[in-house]
Amino acid sequence: MALAWGSHPLFDWLGSDDGPPLGVTALWPWSDDYYFGFLYVFDSIGRNMRDPNFWPSNIRAVMKEVLLLGPGVACLLWWHARPPGAGSR
């Protein structure tokens, strides 16, 4: 749970942001400053359902996230589900 909570600002920082204010308040409540990474690993998520491109762009963004993060999550689930003592010699 802590890993998910702690990694969320990092993944938000790696995402594209197209609406002001740009960036994330990663250090809130200690700072109200916005931090913005210029790597654009993840696509922006649209919030305006009236936009004709709302569904296609959001589905594309979610699929990209699943493809990028899915293998790591699958490995963690496999590692967690293995029998006790498996892999140790």
Steps between C-alpha positions, in 0.01 A plus 500: 500500500784738586670424168183584308446819700863607470534424130186689399663848501792357301272360231299823492827690458593278204168567331401756245290785635304724265290702742611770740637487758770284342668238712432335832525621857724206588616645831160606630425573790853630554505701177241635257753512214421318177759264354493402136711234330567538132532128420135442401509126571124493559235673291268760649153397610214712370241619748255670265245239391361743241827485309443277193843341555431422869450123474760414232778699665423373851479138386832541319656654815373217723622233257845660494511500881397134511768405246770693687408404856331163447814283469642636826170446681475146357852420625418631847178297512685187387773553759244555775296190404790253477516228764705567815863405450475495121810632333727464805770236500 
